[in-house]
Structures are given as structure tokens and as C-alpha cells.
Amino acid sequence: GFGEVELLDSVTPARMMQLVEALSRYGIEIIESPKNILVQKIKDTIIELVYMEDKMTNSKVSAFLASRLNHSYGYLSKLFSETTFSSIENYIILQKTERAKQLIATNSLTFTEIAWKLNYSSVAHFSTHFKNATGLTPTAFQRIINKRRTVSSVVNQ
């Protein structure tokens, strides 16, 4: 799959350490445990879902993950929580918040459009999640971004 490599021959511990060190310079880590691999697939699937070009799917995330990863949502949720010490729901909110920050920074969408795109039921619901995750309202975040742009453009002149 994407981002996956399978080693067909056995690798000596010394050679594996060299590989780990070389890959870590690029921010790449080796995941060997089947459970950790599945947790990474959960994260990748959520990121793919949140960063869809169009609107995030209306189907329940639990059903989407279960069908995509061929495991029950209960199993996926329990495994994710045991491995990351956080819930899938929290991870989704964090990813949606990061996506919202990107969308706000581009100034191409209104808050209503961002809320719709990220499948929030209302702008108020979106704002609440955003503030809980960042400590800022979307409007305050936007003001900070715009102020930085203004300062940056004045400094660069």
C-alpha cells in the first residue's frame, strides 16, 4: 500500500538500526507491530477523509472506518485508544481543526463554508470545537493570521 514497504529478506539488527537512523532523518519511522500498523491506517484513513477536496462524507465515520479497514468499529476504537491513549473522536476533531486552520489561512472560504465542508451541523458547533482545540475562536485565529500577513508584507517592503 501507499507508504508501506515490505522487506522480503531478513535484516541484521545492525543493518536495521542503520535503516532506522537513515529514515528518521526524513521523519519516517518503521512500524513493525501489526497493531501499530492498523492504528497508523486508522490515522491515514481519517486524514484522507478530513482532507477530501469536496465536502467530508456524510456517512458515519464509524461505518466508514469499519468498511475501509475491514474491522468492526468497536475493535478499531479500542485498539486506537489503547495504543494512542486518545479516542478516535478526539483525533478526528484535531485533524478537522488542522484542516480548518489551513482553510481559514487561505481566506478562500467563509466559516459557514468551512463548517459545511468539514461536516459540522452548524457554524456554532464548528466554532465550539475549534475553540476547544485551539483556545481561539475561528475569528480570532483569522485576525492573527491577517495581522501576521500585514506585518510580514510591511517588513518585506
TIDODO-909821 format. One record per residue (C-alpha): chain; residue number from 1; z negated, y, x. Coordinates in steps of 0.5 Angstrom, whole numbers, plus 500, padded with zeros to 3 digits. Each point is the difference from the previous one (the first is absolute). Layout:
+------+-----+-----+-----+-----+
! unit ! pos !  zz !  yy !  xx !
+------+-----+-----+-----+-----+
!    A ! NUM !   Z !   Y !   X !
...
+------+-----+-----+-----+-----+
This chain:
+------+-----+-----+-----+-----+
! unit ! pos !  zz !  yy !  xx !
+------+-----+-----+-----+-----+
!    A !   1 ! 500 ! 500 ! 500 !
!    A !   2 ! 500 ! 507 ! 502 !
!    A !   3 ! 495 ! 502 ! 505 !
!    A !   4 ! 499 ! 493 ! 502 !
!    A !   5 ! 501 ! 495 ! 506 !
!    A !   6 ! 499 ! 493 ! 501 !
!    A !   7 ! 499 ! 497 ! 506 !
!    A !   8 ! 503 ! 493 ! 501 !
!    A !   9 ! 498 ! 498 ! 507 !
!    A !  10 ! 492 ! 500 ! 502 !
!    A !  11 ! 498 ! 506 ! 504 !
!    A !  12 ! 495 ! 500 ! 505 !
!    A !  13 ! 493 ! 504 ! 499 !
!    A !  14 ! 502 ! 505 ! 506 !
!    A !  15 ! 507 ! 501 ! 497 !
!    A !  16 ! 498 ! 501 ! 493 !
!    A !  17 ! 495 ! 505 ! 503 !
!    A !  18 ! 506 ! 504 ! 503 !
!    A !  19 ! 504 ! 500 ! 494 !
!    A !  20 ! 494 ! 503 ! 496 !
!    A !  21 ! 499 ! 505 ! 505 !
!    A !  22 ! 507 ! 502 ! 500 !
!    A !  23 ! 501 ! 500 ! 493 !
!    A !  24 ! 493 ! 504 ! 499 !
!    A !  25 ! 503 ! 506 ! 504 !
!    A !  26 ! 505 ! 501 ! 494 !
!    A !  27 ! 495 ! 499 ! 495 !
!    A !  28 ! 502 ! 493 ! 498 !
!    A !  29 ! 494 ! 494 ! 499 !
!    A !  30 ! 501 ! 493 ! 500 !
!    A !  31 ! 497 ! 497 ! 494 !
!    A !  32 ! 499 ! 492 ! 500 !
!    A !  33 ! 496 ! 498 ! 494 !
!    A !  34 ! 503 ! 498 ! 494 !
!    A !  35 ! 495 ! 504 ! 496 !
!    A !  36 ! 501 ! 507 ! 504 !
!    A !  37 ! 508 ! 499 ! 500 !
!    A !  38 ! 499 ! 499 ! 492 !
!    A !  39 ! 496 ! 507 ! 500 !
!    A !  40 ! 505 ! 503 ! 504 !
!    A !  41 ! 505 ! 498 ! 495 !
!    A !  42 ! 496 ! 503 ! 494 !
!    A !  43 ! 500 ! 507 ! 504 !
!    A !  44 ! 507 ! 500 ! 501 !
!    A !  45 ! 502 ! 498 ! 493 !
!    A !  46 ! 495 ! 506 ! 498 !
!    A !  47 ! 503 ! 505 ! 505 !
!    A !  48 ! 507 ! 497 ! 497 !
!    A !  49 ! 498 ! 501 ! 493 !
!    A !  50 ! 497 ! 507 ! 501 !
!    A !  51 ! 506 ! 503 ! 505 !
!    A !  52 ! 505 ! 498 ! 495 !
!    A !  53 ! 506 ! 505 ! 499 !
!    A !  54 ! 499 ! 500 ! 493 !
!    A !  55 ! 494 ! 500 ! 495 !
!    A !  56 ! 495 ! 495 ! 502 !
!    A !  57 ! 501 ! 494 ! 496 !
!    A !  58 ! 496 ! 500 ! 493 !
!    A !  59 ! 498 ! 493 ! 500 !
!    A !  60 ! 493 ! 498 ! 502 !
!    A !  61 ! 499 ! 500 ! 508 !
!    A !  62 ! 496 ! 493 ! 499 !
!    A !  63 ! 506 ! 497 ! 497 !
!    A !  64 ! 505 ! 503 ! 505 !
!    A !  65 ! 496 ! 498 ! 506 !
!    A !  66 ! 499 ! 493 ! 497 !
!    A !  67 ! 507 ! 498 ! 498 !
!    A !  68 ! 502 ! 503 ! 507 !
!    A !  69 ! 496 ! 497 ! 504 !
!    A !  70 ! 499 ! 493 ! 496 !
!    A !  71 ! 493 ! 500 ! 500 !
!    A !  72 ! 495 ! 502 ! 494 !
!    A !  73 ! 498 ! 507 ! 500 !
!    A !  74 ! 492 ! 497 ! 500 !
!    A !  75 ! 502 ! 497 ! 506 !
!    A !  76 ! 503 ! 506 ! 504 !
!    A !  77 ! 495 ! 504 ! 497 !
!    A !  78 ! 494 ! 496 ! 503 !
!    A !  79 ! 504 ! 499 ! 507 !
!    A !  80 ! 501 ! 507 ! 501 !
!    A !  81 ! 493 ! 502 ! 498 !
!    A !  82 ! 497 ! 495 ! 505 !
!    A !  83 ! 505 ! 502 ! 505 !
!    A !  84 ! 500 ! 508 ! 500 !
!    A !  85 ! 493 ! 501 ! 497 !
!    A !  86 ! 504 ! 504 ! 494 !
!    A !  87 ! 504 ! 499 ! 494 !
!    A !  88 ! 507 ! 500 ! 499 !
!    A !  89 ! 499 ! 505 ! 495 !
!    A !  90 ! 497 ! 505 ! 505 !
!    A !  91 ! 506 ! 498 ! 505 !
!    A !  92 ! 505 ! 502 ! 494 !
!    A !  93 ! 496 ! 506 ! 499 !
!    A !  94 ! 500 ! 502 ! 507 !
!    A !  95 ! 508 ! 498 ! 501 !
!    A !  96 ! 501 ! 504 ! 494 !
!    A !  97 ! 496 ! 506 ! 503 !
!    A !  98 ! 504 ! 500 ! 506 !
!    A !  99 ! 507 ! 500 ! 496 !
!    A ! 100 ! 497 ! 506 ! 496 !
!    A ! 101 ! 499 ! 504 ! 506 !
!    A ! 102 ! 507 ! 498 ! 503 !
!    A ! 103 ! 503 ! 503 ! 493 !
!    A ! 104 ! 495 ! 506 ! 500 !
!    A ! 105 ! 502 ! 502 ! 507 !
!    A ! 106 ! 508 ! 499 ! 499 !
!    A ! 107 ! 499 ! 505 ! 494 !
!    A ! 108 ! 505 ! 497 ! 496 !
!    A ! 109 ! 496 ! 497 ! 494 !
!    A ! 110 ! 495 ! 503 ! 495 !
!    A ! 111 ! 494 ! 497 ! 500 !
!    A ! 112 ! 502 ! 497 ! 493 !
!    A ! 113 ! 506 ! 497 ! 503 !
!    A ! 114 ! 495 ! 497 ! 506 !
!    A ! 115 ! 496 ! 497 ! 494 !
!    A ! 116 ! 505 ! 497 ! 497 !
!    A ! 117 ! 504 ! 497 ! 506 !
!    A ! 118 ! 493 ! 497 ! 502 !
!    A ! 119 ! 499 ! 497 ! 493 !
!    A ! 120 ! 494 ! 504 ! 498 !
!    A ! 121 ! 498 ! 501 ! 493 !
!    A ! 122 ! 499 ! 508 ! 501 !
!    A ! 123 ! 500 ! 505 ! 505 !
!    A ! 124 ! 493 ! 501 ! 499 !
!    A ! 125 ! 499 ! 492 ! 502 !
!    A ! 126 ! 504 ! 501 ! 506 !
!    A ! 127 ! 496 ! 507 ! 502 !
!    A ! 128 ! 494 ! 496 ! 499 !
!    A ! 129 ! 502 ! 494 ! 504 !
!    A ! 130 ! 503 ! 505 ! 506 !
!    A ! 131 ! 493 ! 504 ! 500 !
!    A ! 132 ! 496 ! 494 ! 500 !
!    A ! 133 ! 504 ! 497 ! 506 !
!    A ! 134 ! 501 ! 507 ! 504 !
!    A ! 135 ! 495 ! 504 ! 498 !
!    A ! 136 ! 505 ! 505 ! 498 !
!    A ! 137 ! 504 ! 502 ! 493 !
!    A ! 138 ! 507 ! 499 ! 501 !
!    A ! 139 ! 501 ! 508 ! 499 !
!    A ! 140 ! 495 ! 501 ! 506 !
!    A ! 141 ! 504 ! 495 ! 504 !
!    A ! 142 ! 506 ! 503 ! 499 !
!    A ! 143 ! 497 ! 507 ! 501 !
!    A ! 144 ! 498 ! 497 ! 507 !
!    A ! 145 ! 507 ! 498 ! 502 !
!    A ! 146 ! 503 ! 506 ! 498 !
!    A ! 147 ! 496 ! 504 ! 504 !
!    A ! 148 ! 501 ! 496 ! 506 !
!    A ! 149 ! 507 ! 501 ! 499 !
!    A ! 150 ! 499 ! 507 ! 499 !
!    A ! 151 ! 496 ! 501 ! 507 !
!    A ! 152 ! 505 ! 495 ! 503 !
!    A ! 153 ! 506 ! 504 ! 499 !
!    A ! 154 ! 497 ! 507 ! 502 !
!    A ! 155 ! 497 ! 496 ! 506 !
!    A ! 156 ! 507 ! 498 ! 502 !
!    A ! 157 ! 504 ! 506 ! 499 !
+------+-----+-----+-----+-----+
